[in-house]
């Protein structure tokens, strides 16, 4: 469908920056250059060097890798960790807080080896640690985290092997804190610590009554799945006191939700936790750490509101509110200020990864022309529908909308009952969609748009077929309707003249994206450019660093994409590819679902040889067919040009 006509020559890169809201959600890392290219810069400041993403795409292709590609910009991860710690340090200085801040990264947010290694490397100067929620994650952390001053927080259910590993980490001098999620874990921790003669560092996860708004509100509150209630908290203190181990209780932890959009909920949680912390100190626990869990939100849509895809606070405001609330609460009890820990995963890593993909084809919504004269022999209902098409004007849009839907539905019933022909039904459907197109154009001029017209844009949208799988690379967009900023990476000095939704290459009707970021609401379509013959058209999905890689599945056996990591030089402004990971081949994904690629080769070869014996193909043709099969099984699971 065509976007409202205006003079194409008056479109600029600045218009594209505003249209796609890149400066609202880009956090200063992404922008549109005057030449219409989308650029990235991991460095703060107006004069920082930038790299054109199209140059990165061309560099990747020149090296022999195809789209789609998950691009990691290593410097952005470095910048985000520095930003988090510098913001907390400013807040500590501003409020006169007497403790320190130590961040930890929850491994579950992105478990990829390169990601965890870079977090520990970039975070070493700040003693940035890790959080492990399972035995496998703990082993990954133990093999990656080499800073003894960094915290290693162990959440999740713990069996004896998990507990022993955490205790051995303590013996090695690591700050490895086991957080009690269930009261039944505590006796096991006490027993294993005595068997191994290792003094444990123990934390408690508390179920706060405070609940946050947003998509993950069920993480908090009295009926949340994880953590101890108040009576269990007291029972824990009494058991540790009885066992002479109350000095091992070092940390209070809570988590009221991921992606908390409203700062008031954050303050409320910190206030309640600070009161509980004070109570534990008064009970005689050693304490020293207050772990606020996750929740620091990412402003996916750039609206800076308390909408669940956004946040109504800045990072500096978050840090000041946290530090000030803890200090003010504990000062009233004359209790020493603890080390503050946050488990900010999403906010740390979301900006670091960009999904780059090309558009393979597009289906334009342009119904064929309706004949001027009414064909002979059509029903009165079809004549009424055609008359409605002729009568549309700016004043009767709603009336014509209702009439058109009524006539269309009645004509479908007539067709099912065999009273009109297939050709007449086709004429009626065509007339109906012409009416919808004309109404939609009129709606653009209305000051107030009735609710019933809201779905028109998406109903009339083009479909752009993208070379990726939603289920593999953007599973949250499918599963929980997470919004990710998506836009072209080039031609941004041209007006986009099509409204589209994006379909992936799976054969699934859910494999599409039809919700897009917008400053004021959720946009149902995405403005895109006309495709040009023999010219690639590239889009990018941003802020995809959190959760997407691990949650992705093998729908239609479309595997992991190629992954490329780059760094950008602050001096030269050039990018350097520092790591390449080839995406899954067809043989790889088949082996994941228990096929034996060699057995498949042998079986297909036998079928081909039988075809030779039956004279369906020649031996030379068999060679060509087997070569195609071999190329396919070794090839990328995505479309290759």
Residue pairs with C-beta under 8 A, 6 or more apart in sequence:
1 364
1 365
1 437
1 440
1 457
1 460
1 461
1 462
1 498
1 499
2 497
2 498
2 499
3 495
3 496
3 497
3 498
3 499
3 527
4 441
4 444
6 495
8 494
8 495
8 497
11 493
11 494
11 495
12 493
13 32
13 33
13 34
13 35
13 36
13 492
13 493
14 32
15 495
16 32
16 36
16 487
16 492
16 493
16 496
17 23
17 31
17 32
17 492
19 496
19 527
20 32
20 485
20 487
20 527
21 301
21 302
21 485
21 517
21 518
21 519
22 30
22 31
22 32
22 38
22 485
22 487
23 31
23 302
24 299
24 301
24 302
24 303
24 304
24 519
25 299
25 300
25 301
25 302
25 485
25 517
25 542
25 543
26 302
26 485
26 542
27 299
27 351
28 41
28 44
29 40
29 41
29 42
29 73
29 76
29 79
29 351
30 38
30 39
30 40
30 542
31 38
31 39
31 41
31 50
32 38
32 39
32 492
33 39
33 50
33 52
34 493
35 493
36 490
36 491
36 492
36 493
36 494
37 52
37 53
37 54
37 55
37 489
37 490
37 492
38 52
38 53
38 54
38 487
38 488
38 489
38 490
38 492
38 540
39 50
39 51
39 52
39 53
40 50
40 51
40 53
40 73
40 76
40 354
40 568
41 48
41 49
41 50
41 51
41 568
42 73
42 75
42 76
42 78
42 79
42 568
43 49
43 75
43 79
43 568
43 570
44 79
48 570
49 568
49 569
49 570
49 572
49 573
50 573
51 566
51 568
51 573
51 574
51 575
53 71
53 354
53 356
53 489
53 490
53 538
53 540
54 489
54 490
54 538
55 575
56 71
56 356
56 564
56 566
56 575
57 67
57 69
57 356
57 489
57 538
59 575
59 577
60 69
60 356
60 562
60 564
60 577
61 67
63 577
63 580
65 562
65 564
65 580
65 582
66 562
66 636
66 638
66 640
66 641
67 356
67 357
67 358
67 467
67 468
67 538
67 638
68 355
68 356
68 357
68 358
68 467
68 468
68 473
68 561
68 562
68 638
69 355
69 356
69 357
69 561
69 562
69 563
69 564
70 353
70 354
70 355
70 356
70 473
70 544
70 549
70 561
70 562
70 563
70 564
71 353
71 354
71 355
71 356
71 564
71 565
71 566
72 114
72 115
72 352
72 353
72 545
72 563
72 564
72 565
72 566
73 352
73 353
73 354
73 565
73 566
73 567
73 568
74 118
74 352
74 565
74 566
74 567
74 578
75 567
75 568
76 351
76 352
77 115
77 118
77 119
77 122
77 348
77 349
77 352
77 545
78 118
78 122
80 347
80 348
80 349
80 351
80 352
81 103
81 119
81 122
81 123
81 126
81 128
81 348
82 122
82 126
83 315
84 103
84 315
84 344
84 347
84 348
85 101
85 103
85 126
85 128
87 315
87 316
87 318
87 319
88 101
88 103
88 319
88 323
88 340
89 101
90 316
90 319
91 97
91 316
91 319
91 320
91 322
91 323
91 324
92 99
92 100
92 101
92 323
94 320
95 320
95 323
95 324
95 327
96 327
97 323
97 326
97 327
97 337
98 327
98 336
98 337
99 336
99 337
99 338
99 339
99 340
100 339
100 340
101 323
101 339
101 340
101 341
101 342
102 126
102 127
102 128
102 129
102 150
102 151
102 339
102 340
102 341
103 123
103 126
103 128
103 129
103 341
103 342
103 343
103 344
103 348
104 128
104 129
104 130
104 131
104 150
104 151
104 152
104 153
104 291
104 341
104 342
104 343
105 116
105 119
105 123
105 128
105 129
105 130
105 131
105 343
105 344
105 345
105 348
105 349
106 130
106 131
106 133
106 294
106 343
106 345
107 116
107 130
107 131
107 132
107 133
107 137
107 140
107 141
108 133
108 134
108 137
108 345
108 547
108 550
109 345
109 346
109 348
109 349
109 546
109 547
110 116
110 345
110 349
110 545
110 546
110 547
110 549
110 550
111 137
111 140
111 549
111 550
112 549
112 550
113 140
113 144
114 565
114 579
114 581
115 349
115 352
115 545
116 130
116 140
116 141
116 144
117 144
119 128
119 130
119 348
119 349
120 128
120 130
120 144
120 145
120 146
120 147
120 150
122 128
123 129
123 150
124 147
124 150
127 147
127 149
127 150
127 151
128 150
129 145
129 147
129 150
129 151
129 152
129 153
129 175
130 141
130 144
130 145
130 150
130 152
130 153
131 152
131 153
131 154
131 155
131 343
132 138
132 140
132 141
132 152
132 153
132 154
132 155
132 156
133 155
133 156
134 156
135 159
135 161
135 162
135 165
137 156
138 152
138 154
138 162
138 165
138 166
139 165
141 152
142 152
142 165
142 169
142 174
145 152
145 174
148 173
148 174
148 175
149 175
150 175
151 175
151 177
151 289
151 341
152 169
152 174
152 175
152 176
152 177
153 177
153 179
153 203
153 251
153 253
153 291
153 341
153 343
154 162
154 166
154 176
154 177
154 178
154 179
155 179
155 181
155 205
155 226
155 253
156 181
157 181
157 182
157 185
158 166
158 178
158 181
158 185
158 188
158 189
160 188
160 192
163 178
163 185
163 188
163 189
163 192
164 192
164 196
166 176
166 178
166 200
167 176
167 192
167 193
167 196
167 198
167 200
168 196
168 198
169 176
170 176
170 198
170 199
170 200
170 201
171 196
171 198
175 201
176 201
177 201
177 202
177 203
177 250
177 251
177 289
178 185
178 189
178 200
178 201
178 202
178 203
179 202
179 203
179 204
179 205
179 251
179 253
179 291
180 186
180 189
180 202
180 203
180 204
180 205
180 228
180 236
181 205
181 226
181 227
181 228
182 228
183 228
183 232
183 235
183 236
186 202
186 236
186 239
186 240
187 239
189 200
189 202
190 239
190 240
190 243
190 245
193 199
193 200
193 245
193 248
199 248
200 245
200 248
201 248
201 250
201 251
202 240
202 245
202 248
202 249
202 250
202 251
203 249
203 250
203 251
203 252
203 253
203 289
203 291
204 228
204 233
204 236
204 249
204 251
204 252
204 253
204 280
205 226
205 227
205 228
205 253
205 254
205 255
206 227
206 228
206 233
206 252
206 253
206 254
206 273
206 276
207 220
207 221
207 222
207 224
207 226
207 227
207 228
207 229
207 254
208 220
208 221
208 254
208 256
208 269
208 272
208 273
208 276
209 221
209 222
209 272
210 220
210 221
210 256
210 265
210 268
210 269
210 272
211 217
211 220
211 221
211 256
211 257
211 265
212 219
212 220
212 256
212 257
212 260
212 262
212 265
212 266
212 269
212 295
213 260
213 261
213 262
213 265
213 306
213 308
214 257
214 258
214 259
214 260
214 261
214 262
214 297
214 308
215 258
215 259
215 308
215 480
216 257
216 258
216 259
217 257
218 224
218 257
219 226
219 255
219 256
219 257
219 258
220 254
220 255
220 256
220 257
220 269
221 256
222 229
226 255
227 254
227 255
228 236
233 276
233 280
234 283
236 249
237 246
237 249
237 280
237 283
237 284
237 285
240 246
240 248
240 249
240 285
241 283
241 284
246 283
246 284
246 285
246 286
247 285
247 286
248 286
249 280
249 285
249 286
249 287
250 286
250 287
250 288
250 289
251 287
251 288
251 289
251 290
251 291
251 341
252 273
252 276
252 277
252 280
252 287
252 289
252 290
252 291
253 291
253 293
254 269
254 273
254 291
254 292
254 293
255 293
255 294
255 295
255 343
256 265
256 269
256 293
256 295
257 265
257 294
257 295
258 294
258 295
258 346
259 295
259 297
259 298
259 308
259 311
259 346
260 266
260 295
260 296
260 297
260 311
261 297
261 305
261 306
261 307
261 308
261 309
261 310
261 311
261 312
262 306
262 311
262 312
263 311
263 312
263 313
263 317
263 318
263 321
266 295
266 313
266 318
266 321
266 322
267 321
267 325
269 292
269 295
270 292
270 321
270 322
270 325
270 326
271 325
271 329
273 290
273 292
274 290
274 325
274 326
274 329
274 330
275 329
277 287
277 290
277 330
277 335
277 338
278 329
278 330
278 333
278 335
280 287
281 287
281 333
281 335
282 333
287 338
288 338
288 339
289 338
289 339
289 341
290 326
290 338
290 339
290 340
290 341
291 341
291 342
291 343
292 322
292 340
292 341
292 342
292 343
293 342
293 343
294 342
294 343
294 344
294 345
294 346
295 344
296 315
296 318
296 342
296 344
296 346
296 347
297 310
297 311
297 346
297 347
298 311
298 346
298 347
298 350
298 351
298 543
298 546
299 310
299 311
300 309
300 310
300 482
300 483
300 484
300 485
300 517
300 543
301 307
301 309
301 310
301 483
301 485
301 517
301 518
301 519
301 522
302 310
302 485
302 517
302 519
303 309
303 310
303 519
303 520
304 310
304 311
304 312
305 312
306 312
309 482
309 483
309 517
313 321
315 347
322 340
322 342
323 340
326 337
326 338
326 340
327 337
330 336
330 337
330 338
345 546
346 546
346 547
349 545
349 546
350 543
350 544
350 545
350 546
351 542
351 543
351 545
352 545
353 544
353 545
353 548
353 549
354 540
354 541
354 542
354 544
355 468
355 473
355 474
355 540
355 541
355 544
355 561
356 489
356 538
356 539
356 540
357 466
357 467
357 468
357 538
357 539
357 540
357 541
358 466
358 467
358 536
358 537
358 538
358 539
359 464
359 465
359 466
359 467
359 528
359 531
359 536
359 537
359 538
359 539
360 465
360 466
360 467
360 505
360 639
361 464
361 465
361 531
362 462
362 463
362 464
362 465
362 498
362 500
362 531
363 462
363 463
363 465
364 462
364 498
365 433
365 437
365 460
365 461
365 462
367 430
367 433
367 434
367 437
368 430
370 386
370 389
370 427
370 430
370 431
370 434
371 427
374 382
374 383
374 386
375 424
375 427
378 420
378 424
378 427
379 411
379 414
379 419
379 420
379 424
381 407
381 410
381 411
381 414
381 428
382 407
382 411
382 420
382 424
382 427
382 428
382 431
384 403
384 407
385 403
385 404
385 407
385 408
385 411
385 428
385 431
385 432
385 435
386 431
388 400
388 403
388 404
388 407
388 431
388 435
389 431
389 434
389 435
389 438
391 400
392 400
392 435
392 438
392 439
392 442
393 442
394 442
394 445
397 439
397 442
397 443
397 446
397 453
398 450
398 452
400 435
400 439
401 435
401 436
401 439
401 452
401 453
404 432
404 435
404 436
404 439
407 428
407 432
408 428
408 429
408 432
411 420
411 424
411 425
411 428
412 425
414 420
415 422
415 424
415 425
420 428
433 460
436 456
436 459
436 460
437 460
439 453
439 456
440 453
440 456
440 457
440 460
443 449
443 453
443 456
454 524
455 524
457 499
457 524
457 525
458 501
458 514
458 524
458 525
460 499
461 499
461 500
461 501
461 514
461 524
461 525
462 498
462 499
462 500
462 501
462 528
463 500
463 501
463 502
463 503
463 512
464 500
464 501
464 502
464 503
464 528
465 503
465 504
465 505
466 502
466 503
466 504
466 505
466 539
467 505
467 638
467 639
468 474
468 504
468 505
468 561
468 638
469 504
469 505
469 506
469 511
469 552
469 555
469 556
469 558
469 638
470 477
470 478
470 504
470 506
470 510
470 511
470 512
470 513
471 478
471 504
471 506
471 508
471 511
471 552
471 553
471 555
471 556
471 558
472 552
472 553
472 554
472 555
472 558
472 559
472 560
472 561
473 541
473 544
473 548
473 552
473 561
474 482
474 484
474 513
474 541
474 544
474 548
475 547
475 548
475 551
475 552
475 553
476 482
476 484
476 547
476 548
476 551
477 483
477 484
477 513
477 515
478 510
478 511
479 551
481 515
483 515
483 516
483 517
483 522
484 517
484 541
484 542
484 543
484 544
485 517
485 541
485 542
485 543
486 502
486 513
486 516
486 517
486 526
486 539
486 540
486 541
486 542
487 526
487 539
487 540
487 542
488 496
488 528
488 529
488 537
488 538
488 539
488 540
489 538
489 539
489 540
490 538
491 529
491 537
494 529
496 527
496 528
496 529
497 529
497 530
498 527
498 528
498 529
498 530
499 525
499 526
499 527
499 528
500 525
500 526
500 527
500 528
501 512
501 513
501 514
501 524
501 525
501 526
502 512
502 513
502 514
502 526
502 539
503 511
503 512
504 511
504 512
505 511
505 556
505 558
505 638
505 639
506 555
506 556
506 558
507 556
508 555
508 556
511 555
513 526
514 524
514 525
515 522
515 523
515 524
516 522
516 523
516 524
516 525
516 526
517 523
528 537
528 539
529 537
531 537
536 641
549 560
552 560
554 589
554 592
554 593
557 586
557 589
557 590
557 593
557 637
558 589
558 637
558 638
559 583
559 584
559 585
559 588
559 589
559 592
559 637
560 583
560 584
561 583
561 638
562 580
562 581
562 582
562 583
562 636
563 579
563 580
563 581
563 583
564 577
564 579
564 580
564 581
565 577
565 578
565 579
565 580
566 575
566 576
566 577
566 578
567 575
567 576
567 578
568 574
568 575
568 576
569 575
569 576
583 636
583 637
583 638
584 592
584 636
584 637
585 633
585 634
585 635
585 636
585 637
586 632
586 633
586 634
586 635
586 636
586 637
587 597
587 633
587 634
589 637
590 597
590 600
590 633
591 597
597 633
600 633
601 629
601 630
601 633
604 626
604 629
605 626
608 617
608 622
608 625
608 626
609 622
611 617
611 622
612 618
612 619
612 622
617 625
